[in-house]
Amino acid sequence: MARRVGAAFLLAVALFAAPASGMVEVVDDSGRRVVLAGPAQRVVSLYAGHSENLLALGAGGILAGVSSADDKALFPHVQALPERPDGERILA
């Protein structure tokens, strides 16, 4: 589980560090190559610490979902975000 969380965080960091135009390529936990047309427009944070980091960096607007462990009282922006992954919303 910790490995997946770490990989998700690294993926998010890699996507933010990528140039605004151009393809983004990463390798997931299964060793599959994932290529995006550009930086991700939405992020689902499954670890409260990563959500807090995104909000502190001013990137809270790209959060499409958070974990139930997120302290919603500290971050009003995440109060309306779903806690259960919704594939349709993530891909929209």
A tleap script that builds the chain and sets N, CA, C and O, in Angstrom:
source leaprc.protein.ff14SB
mol = sequence {
  NMET ALA ARG ARG VAL GLY ALA ALA PHE LEU
  LEU ALA VAL ALA LEU PHE ALA ALA PRO ALA
  SER GLY MET VAL GLU VAL VAL ASP ASP SER
  GLY ARG ARG VAL VAL LEU ALA GLY PRO ALA
  GLN ARG VAL VAL SER LEU TYR ALA GLY HIE
  SER GLU ASN LEU LEU ALA LEU GLY ALA GLY
  GLY ILE LEU ALA GLY VAL SER SER ALA ASP
  ASP LYS ALA LEU PHE PRO HIE VAL GLN ALA
  LEU PRO GLU ARG PRO ASP GLY GLU ARG ILE
  LEU CALA
}
set mol.1.N position { 0.828 -1.193 0.000 }
set mol.1.CA position { 0.000 0.000 0.000 }
set mol.1.C position { 0.867 1.249 0.000 }
set mol.1.O position { 0.617 2.189 -0.755 }
set mol.2.N position { 1.888 1.254 0.851 }
set mol.2.CA position { 2.767 2.420 0.924 }
set mol.2.C position { 3.476 2.642 -0.406 }
set mol.2.O position { 3.728 3.781 -0.801 }
set mol.3.N position { 3.792 1.564 -1.086 }
set mol.3.CA position { 4.466 1.677 -2.380 }
set mol.3.C position { 3.551 2.334 -3.411 }
set mol.3.O position { 3.997 3.161 -4.206 }
set mol.4.N position { 2.285 1.966 -3.395 }
set mol.4.CA position { 1.328 2.571 -4.323 }
set mol.4.C position { 1.127 4.047 -4.023 }
set mol.4.O position { 1.058 4.872 -4.933 }
set mol.5.N position { 1.034 4.372 -2.739 }
set mol.5.CA position { 0.863 5.769 -2.351 }
set mol.5.C position { 2.075 6.574 -2.797 }
set mol.5.O position { 1.938 7.674 -3.333 }
set mol.6.N position { 3.253 6.025 -2.575 }
set mol.6.CA position { 4.475 6.704 -2.995 }
set mol.6.C position { 4.527 6.888 -4.495 }
set mol.6.O position { 4.935 7.942 -4.983 }
set mol.7.N position { 4.116 5.872 -5.227 }
set mol.7.CA position { 4.115 5.963 -6.687 }
set mol.7.C position { 3.107 7.005 -7.164 }
set mol.7.O position { 3.380 7.753 -8.103 }
set mol.8.N position { 1.942 7.052 -6.515 }
set mol.8.CA position { 0.938 8.054 -6.888 }
set mol.8.C position { 1.470 9.458 -6.637 }
set mol.8.O position { 1.261 10.362 -7.445 }
set mol.9.N position { 2.154 9.637 -5.523 }
set mol.9.CA position { 2.726 10.947 -5.220 }
set mol.9.C position { 3.796 11.314 -6.241 }
set mol.9.O position { 3.831 12.447 -6.721 }
set mol.10.N position { 4.663 10.371 -6.575 }
set mol.10.CA position { 5.694 10.649 -7.574 }
set mol.10.C position { 5.078 10.970 -8.928 }
set mol.10.O position { 5.576 11.828 -9.656 }
set mol.11.N position { 3.999 10.283 -9.263 }
set mol.11.CA position { 3.305 10.562 -10.513 }
set mol.11.C position { 2.774 11.990 -10.506 }
set mol.11.O position { 2.924 12.720 -11.485 }
set mol.12.N position { 2.150 12.385 -9.395 }
set mol.12.CA position { 1.620 13.748 -9.293 }
set mol.12.C position { 2.743 14.775 -9.419 }
set mol.12.O position { 2.599 15.772 -10.127 }
set mol.13.N position { 3.855 14.535 -8.737 }
set mol.13.CA position { 4.992 15.459 -8.812 }
set mol.13.C position { 5.531 15.519 -10.232 }
set mol.13.O position { 5.828 16.601 -10.737 }
set mol.14.N position { 5.659 14.373 -10.876 }
set mol.14.CA position { 6.174 14.344 -12.246 }
set mol.14.C position { 5.257 15.106 -13.192 }
set mol.14.O position { 5.723 15.788 -14.104 }
set mol.15.N position { 3.967 14.988 -12.972 }
set mol.15.CA position { 3.024 15.676 -13.845 }
set mol.15.C position { 3.083 17.182 -13.651 }
set mol.15.O position { 2.935 17.938 -14.611 }
set mol.16.N position { 3.298 17.623 -12.411 }
set mol.16.CA position { 3.408 19.058 -12.158 }
set mol.16.C position { 4.708 19.615 -12.718 }
set mol.16.O position { 4.757 20.768 -13.146 }
set mol.17.N position { 5.746 18.815 -12.718 }
set mol.17.CA position { 7.050 19.275 -13.182 }
set mol.17.C position { 7.161 19.272 -14.698 }
set mol.17.O position { 8.073 19.885 -15.255 }
set mol.18.N position { 6.261 18.602 -15.356 }
set mol.18.CA position { 6.316 18.507 -16.818 }
set mol.18.C position { 5.979 19.849 -17.453 }
set mol.18.O position { 5.249 20.649 -16.869 }
set mol.19.N position { 6.499 20.094 -18.623 }
set mol.19.CA position { 6.161 21.340 -19.318 }
set mol.19.C position { 4.671 21.398 -19.623 }
set mol.19.O position { 4.013 20.365 -19.751 }
set mol.20.N position { 4.147 22.606 -19.737 }
set mol.20.CA position { 2.715 22.792 -19.958 }
set mol.20.C position { 2.260 22.187 -21.278 }
set mol.20.O position { 1.119 21.739 -21.393 }
set mol.21.N position { 3.121 22.170 -22.254 }
set mol.21.CA position { 2.754 21.545 -23.520 }
set mol.21.C position { 3.710 20.391 -23.773 }
set mol.21.O position { 4.900 20.472 -23.467 }
set mol.22.N position { 3.188 19.346 -24.321 }
set mol.22.CA position { 4.031 18.184 -24.578 }
set mol.22.C position { 3.536 16.974 -23.824 }
set mol.22.O position { 2.762 17.083 -22.874 }
set mol.23.N position { 3.992 15.831 -24.260 }
set mol.23.CA position { 3.553 14.580 -23.670 }
set mol.23.C position { 4.253 14.322 -22.346 }
set mol.23.O position { 5.387 14.747 -22.121 }
set mol.24.N position { 3.549 13.618 -21.482 }
set mol.24.CA position { 4.076 13.227 -20.182 }
set mol.24.C position { 4.128 11.709 -20.156 }
set mol.24.O position { 3.146 11.044 -20.486 }
set mol.25.N position { 5.262 11.163 -19.768 }
set mol.25.CA position { 5.420 9.710 -19.728 }
set mol.25.C position { 5.920 9.294 -18.351 }
set mol.25.O position { 6.893 9.848 -17.841 }
set mol.26.N position { 5.245 8.314 -17.755 }
set mol.26.CA position { 5.648 7.763 -16.465 }
set mol.26.C position { 5.506 6.249 -16.519 }
set mol.26.O position { 4.895 5.709 -17.442 }
set mol.27.N position { 6.067 5.573 -15.538 }
set mol.27.CA position { 5.927 4.126 -15.408 }
set mol.27.C position { 5.184 3.863 -14.105 }
set mol.27.O position { 5.598 4.344 -13.050 }
set mol.28.N position { 4.081 3.100 -14.167 }
set mol.28.CA position { 3.298 2.836 -12.966 }
set mol.28.C position { 3.895 1.690 -12.156 }
set mol.28.O position { 4.923 1.126 -12.533 }
set mol.29.N position { 3.245 1.346 -11.037 }
set mol.29.CA position { 3.737 0.288 -10.147 }
set mol.29.C position { 3.828 -1.071 -10.825 }
set mol.29.O position { 4.624 -1.915 -10.415 }
set mol.30.N position { 3.027 -1.288 -11.848 }
set mol.30.CA position { 3.043 -2.568 -12.556 }
set mol.30.C position { 4.102 -2.614 -13.642 }
set mol.30.O position { 4.241 -3.618 -14.340 }
set mol.31.N position { 4.849 -1.529 -13.786 }
set mol.31.CA position { 5.878 -1.474 -14.806 }
set mol.31.C position { 5.363 -1.061 -16.174 }
set mol.31.O position { 6.107 -1.082 -17.155 }
set mol.32.N position { 4.086 -0.684 -16.241 }
set mol.32.CA position { 3.509 -0.249 -17.513 }
set mol.32.C position { 3.873 1.206 -17.790 }
set mol.32.O position { 3.894 2.044 -16.888 }
set mol.33.N position { 4.152 1.478 -19.034 }
set mol.33.CA position { 4.439 2.842 -19.467 }
set mol.33.C position { 3.112 3.559 -19.699 }
set mol.33.O position { 2.263 3.068 -20.444 }
set mol.34.N position { 2.930 4.711 -19.067 }
set mol.34.CA position { 1.708 5.501 -19.208 }
set mol.34.C position { 2.086 6.817 -19.868 }
set mol.34.O position { 2.950 7.542 -19.374 }
set mol.35.N position { 1.441 7.122 -20.982 }
set mol.35.CA position { 1.730 8.355 -21.711 }
set mol.35.C position { 0.464 9.212 -21.741 }
set mol.35.O position { -0.601 8.752 -22.151 }
set mol.36.N position { 0.597 10.451 -21.305 }
set mol.36.CA position { -0.505 11.408 -21.341 }
set mol.36.C position { -0.184 12.471 -22.384 }
set mol.36.O position { 0.984 12.774 -22.626 }
set mol.37.N position { -1.205 13.032 -22.995 }
set mol.37.CA position { -1.006 14.071 -24.008 }
set mol.37.C position { -0.422 15.343 -23.403 }
set mol.37.O position { 0.210 16.131 -24.105 }
set mol.38.N position { -0.629 15.544 -22.119 }
set mol.38.CA position { -0.123 16.716 -21.408 }
set mol.38.C position { -0.248 16.473 -19.921 }
set mol.38.O position { -0.638 15.383 -19.504 }
set mol.39.N position { 0.074 17.468 -19.113 }
set mol.39.CA position { -0.038 17.305 -17.661 }
set mol.39.C position { -1.471 16.955 -17.243 }
set mol.39.O position { -2.434 17.385 -17.878 }
set mol.40.N position { -1.595 16.188 -16.191 }
set mol.40.CA position { -2.912 15.787 -15.693 }
set mol.40.C position { -3.706 17.016 -15.262 }
set mol.40.O position { -3.160 17.960 -14.691 }
set mol.41.N position { -4.985 16.983 -15.543 }
set mol.41.CA position { -5.871 18.081 -15.173 }
set mol.41.C position { -6.576 17.812 -13.850 }
set mol.41.O position { -7.092 18.737 -13.223 }
set mol.42.N position { -6.601 16.542 -13.418 }
set mol.42.CA position { -7.241 16.153 -12.161 }
set mol.42.C position { -6.352 15.156 -11.441 }
set mol.42.O position { -5.640 14.366 -12.061 }
set mol.43.N position { -6.409 15.210 -10.106 }
set mol.43.CA position { -5.648 14.285 -9.275 }
set mol.43.C position { -6.572 13.772 -8.181 }
set mol.43.O position { -7.313 14.547 -7.577 }
set mol.44.N position { -6.531 12.483 -7.928 }
set mol.44.CA position { -7.236 11.896 -6.792 }
set mol.44.C position { -6.172 11.543 -5.769 }
set mol.44.O position { -5.311 10.702 -6.027 }
set mol.45.N position { -6.228 12.183 -4.615 }
set mol.45.CA position { -5.241 11.958 -3.567 }
set mol.45.C position { -5.788 10.932 -2.583 }
set mol.45.O position { -6.821 11.154 -1.951 }
set mol.46.N position { -5.095 9.819 -2.459 }
set mol.46.CA position { -5.538 8.767 -1.545 }
set mol.46.C position { -4.755 8.785 -0.244 }
set mol.46.O position { -4.844 7.846 0.548 }
set mol.47.N position { -3.996 9.835 -0.018 }
set mol.47.CA position { -3.203 9.972 1.207 }
set mol.47.C position { -3.334 11.415 1.684 }
set mol.47.O position { -3.061 12.348 0.929 }
set mol.48.N position { -3.749 11.598 2.929 }
set mol.48.CA position { -4.025 12.932 3.461 }
set mol.48.C position { -2.824 13.868 3.356 }
set mol.48.O position { -2.990 15.054 3.070 }
set mol.49.N position { -1.627 13.352 3.583 }
set mol.49.CA position { -0.430 14.190 3.503 }
set mol.49.C position { -0.222 14.764 2.113 }
set mol.49.O position { 0.213 15.906 1.967 }
set mol.50.N position { -0.533 13.971 1.087 }
set mol.50.CA position { -0.386 14.464 -0.284 }
set mol.50.C position { -1.434 15.528 -0.584 }
set mol.50.O position { -1.152 16.501 -1.283 }
set mol.51.N position { -2.629 15.346 -0.066 }
set mol.51.CA position { -3.672 16.365 -0.251 }
set mol.51.C position { -3.227 17.676 0.371 }
set mol.51.O position { -3.372 18.739 -0.233 }
set mol.52.N position { -2.682 17.599 1.585 }
set mol.52.CA position { -2.215 18.803 2.267 }
set mol.52.C position { -1.098 19.477 1.480 }
set mol.52.O position { -1.060 20.703 1.384 }
set mol.53.N position { -0.189 18.684 0.917 }
set mol.53.CA position { 0.897 19.257 0.118 }
set mol.53.C position { 0.354 19.963 -1.120 }
set mol.53.O position { 0.790 21.067 -1.446 }
set mol.54.N position { -0.584 19.339 -1.805 }
set mol.54.CA position { -1.166 19.961 -2.994 }
set mol.54.C position { -1.848 21.277 -2.641 }
set mol.54.O position { -1.703 22.266 -3.358 }
set mol.55.N position { -2.587 21.290 -1.539 }
set mol.55.CA position { -3.260 22.512 -1.119 }
set mol.55.C position { -2.254 23.585 -0.726 }
set mol.55.O position { -2.435 24.757 -1.057 }
set mol.56.N position { -1.196 23.195 -0.022 }
set mol.56.CA position { -0.165 24.157 0.387 }
set mol.56.C position { 0.553 24.747 -0.818 }
set mol.56.O position { 1.000 25.893 -0.773 }
set mol.57.N position { 0.667 23.973 -1.895 }
set mol.57.CA position { 1.325 24.441 -3.117 }
set mol.57.C position { 0.385 25.243 -4.016 }
set mol.57.O position { 0.780 25.711 -5.084 }
set mol.58.N position { -0.856 25.393 -3.574 }
set mol.58.CA position { -1.822 26.139 -4.374 }
set mol.58.C position { -2.410 25.333 -5.512 }
set mol.58.O position { -2.982 25.900 -6.443 }
set mol.59.N position { -2.280 24.023 -5.450 }
set mol.59.CA position { -2.776 23.156 -6.518 }
set mol.59.C position { -4.054 22.427 -6.113 }
set mol.59.O position { -4.388 21.396 -6.697 }
set mol.60.N position { -4.760 22.944 -5.134 }
set mol.60.CA position { -5.975 22.294 -4.672 }
set mol.60.C position { -7.064 22.217 -5.723 }
set mol.60.O position { -7.950 21.366 -5.642 }
set mol.61.N position { -7.006 23.096 -6.703 }
set mol.61.CA position { -8.024 23.119 -7.742 }
set mol.61.C position { -8.031 21.897 -8.639 }
set mol.61.O position { -9.024 21.643 -9.322 }
set mol.62.N position { -6.943 21.131 -8.654 }
set mol.62.CA position { -6.908 19.945 -9.513 }
set mol.62.C position { -7.362 18.690 -8.777 }
set mol.62.O position { -7.472 17.626 -9.387 }
set mol.63.N position { -7.627 18.797 -7.473 }
set mol.63.CA position { -8.084 17.633 -6.716 }
set mol.63.C position { -9.487 17.240 -7.167 }
set mol.63.O position { -10.409 18.054 -7.126 }
set mol.64.N position { -9.641 16.002 -7.592 }
set mol.64.CA position { -10.945 15.485 -7.993 }
set mol.64.C position { -11.519 14.568 -6.923 }
set mol.64.O position { -12.695 14.211 -6.981 }
set mol.65.N position { -10.706 14.185 -5.951 }
set mol.65.CA position { -11.140 13.317 -4.866 }
set mol.65.C position { -10.057 13.213 -3.821 }
set mol.65.O position { -8.876 13.415 -4.106 }
set mol.66.N position { -10.472 12.892 -2.594 }
set mol.66.CA position { -9.544 12.782 -1.474 }
set mol.66.C position { -9.885 11.543 -0.663 }
set mol.66.O position { -10.916 10.908 -0.885 }
set mol.67.N position { -9.021 11.205 0.271 }
set mol.67.CA position { -9.283 10.050 1.133 }
set mol.67.C position { -10.155 10.476 2.308 }
set mol.67.O position { -10.286 11.665 2.599 }
set mol.68.N position { -10.740 9.505 2.970 }
set mol.68.CA position { -11.566 9.815 4.137 }
set mol.68.C position { -10.720 10.286 5.307 }
set mol.68.O position { -11.259 10.804 6.286 }
set mol.69.N position { -9.395 10.118 5.227 }
set mol.69.CA position { -8.507 10.549 6.299 }
set mol.69.C position { -8.184 12.037 6.229 }
set mol.69.O position { -7.621 12.580 7.179 }
set mol.70.N position { -8.522 12.709 5.136 }
set mol.70.CA position { -8.240 14.139 5.019 }
set mol.70.C position { -9.025 14.915 6.063 }
set mol.70.O position { -10.206 14.649 6.288 }
set mol.71.N position { -8.364 15.878 6.699 }
set mol.71.CA position { -8.998 16.714 7.713 }
set mol.71.C position { -9.734 17.850 7.016 }
set mol.71.O position { -9.153 18.893 6.715 }
set mol.72.N position { -10.989 17.636 6.770 }
set mol.72.CA position { -11.763 18.593 5.997 }
set mol.72.C position { -11.994 19.906 6.734 }
set mol.72.O position { -12.261 20.926 6.099 }
set mol.73.N position { -11.898 19.902 8.051 }
set mol.73.CA position { -12.059 21.145 8.803 }
set mol.73.C position { -10.905 22.103 8.522 }
set mol.73.O position { -11.100 23.318 8.516 }
set mol.74.N position { -9.712 21.574 8.290 }
set mol.74.CA position { -8.548 22.415 8.011 }
set mol.74.C position { -8.545 22.932 6.580 }
set mol.74.O position { -7.984 23.992 6.301 }
set mol.75.N position { -9.163 22.195 5.682 }
set mol.75.CA position { -9.130 22.553 4.271 }
set mol.75.C position { -10.545 22.584 3.713 }
set mol.75.O position { -11.023 21.580 3.184 }
set mol.76.N position { -11.216 23.718 3.822 }
set mol.76.CA position { -12.604 23.806 3.351 }
set mol.76.C position { -12.770 23.404 1.887 }
set mol.76.O position { -13.833 22.928 1.490 }
set mol.77.N position { -11.731 23.593 1.093 }
set mol.77.CA position { -11.825 23.270 -0.334 }
set mol.77.C position { -12.150 21.793 -0.563 }
set mol.77.O position { -12.830 21.454 -1.532 }
set mol.78.N position { -11.672 20.916 0.313 }
set mol.78.CA position { -11.879 19.485 0.092 }
set mol.78.C position { -13.192 18.973 0.681 }
set mol.78.O position { -13.528 17.804 0.491 }
set mol.79.N position { -13.936 19.812 1.386 }
set mol.79.CA position { -15.174 19.351 2.014 }
set mol.79.C position { -16.176 18.818 1.005 }
set mol.79.O position { -16.898 17.863 1.293 }
set mol.80.N position { -16.228 19.415 -0.160 }
set mol.80.CA position { -17.210 18.998 -1.163 }
set mol.80.C position { -16.700 17.873 -2.060 }
set mol.80.O position { -17.459 17.353 -2.878 }
set mol.81.N position { -15.438 17.490 -1.924 }
set mol.81.CA position { -14.879 16.450 -2.792 }
set mol.81.C position { -15.296 15.062 -2.322 }
set mol.81.O position { -15.410 14.824 -1.120 }
set mol.82.N position { -15.522 14.155 -3.248 }
set mol.82.CA position { -15.919 12.796 -2.866 }
set mol.82.C position { -14.775 12.034 -2.206 }
set mol.82.O position { -13.601 12.288 -2.474 }
set mol.83.N position { -15.147 11.091 -1.335 }
set mol.83.CA position { -14.159 10.252 -0.652 }
set mol.83.C position { -14.049 8.875 -1.293 }
set mol.83.O position { -13.133 8.119 -0.970 }
set mol.84.N position { -14.942 8.544 -2.171 }
set mol.84.CA position { -14.901 7.254 -2.864 }
set mol.84.C position { -14.607 7.521 -4.337 }
set mol.84.O position { -15.242 8.377 -4.953 }
set mol.85.N position { -13.651 6.795 -4.900 }
set mol.85.CA position { -13.314 7.032 -6.305 }
set mol.85.C position { -14.519 6.841 -7.226 }
set mol.85.O position { -15.247 5.855 -7.110 }
set mol.86.N position { -14.719 7.776 -8.125 }
set mol.86.CA position { -15.779 7.716 -9.123 }
set mol.86.C position { -15.114 7.848 -10.489 }
set mol.86.O position { -14.727 8.942 -10.899 }
set mol.87.N position { -14.985 6.732 -11.182 }
set mol.87.CA position { -14.281 6.707 -12.458 }
set mol.87.C position { -14.791 7.722 -13.460 }
set mol.87.O position { -13.998 8.343 -14.169 }
set mol.88.N position { -16.102 7.900 -13.532 }
set mol.88.CA position { -16.664 8.853 -14.486 }
set mol.88.C position { -16.231 10.274 -14.169 }
set mol.88.O position { -15.887 11.037 -15.072 }
set mol.89.N position { -16.247 10.636 -12.886 }
set mol.89.CA position { -15.848 11.991 -12.502 }
set mol.89.C position { -14.356 12.205 -12.745 }
set mol.89.O position { -13.949 13.275 -13.199 }
set mol.90.N position { -13.548 11.202 -12.448 }
set mol.90.CA position { -12.103 11.326 -12.629 }
set mol.90.C position { -11.772 11.517 -14.102 }
set mol.90.O position { -10.931 12.348 -14.444 }
set mol.91.N position { -12.422 10.761 -14.977 }
set mol.91.CA position { -12.126 10.822 -16.402 }
set mol.91.C position { -12.793 11.990 -17.114 }
set mol.91.O position { -12.432 12.308 -18.247 }
set mol.92.N position { -13.757 12.629 -16.469 }
set mol.92.CA position { -14.486 13.749 -17.105 }
set mol.92.C position { -13.597 14.943 -17.355 }
set mol.92.O position { -14.057 15.956 -17.880 }
savepdb mol mol.pdb
quit
